[in-house]
């Protein structure tokens, strides 16, 4: 699985929680051909409720979950992109 993580090395220490979703529209084609497409938003302490609420409102979101630490997606085909959550997402 292809993993793209937009966090800097510093942000990997400050944004350790990730609200992760399976993207119902992007799965199975493009960079995720033959597998799932995951999108996740890394967050800082105090942002948890805002991030979960924002992701759950997305129409492309399936299987929303929270992971912590150095997340590694499963092996095999697919694509996972970790973004950094900020005020523009709210």
Secondary structure, 3 states (H helix, E strand, C coil): CEEEECCCCCHHHHCCEEEEEEECCCCECHHHECCEEEEEEEECCCCHHHHHHHHHCCCCEEEEEEEECCCCCCCCCEEEEEEECCHHHC
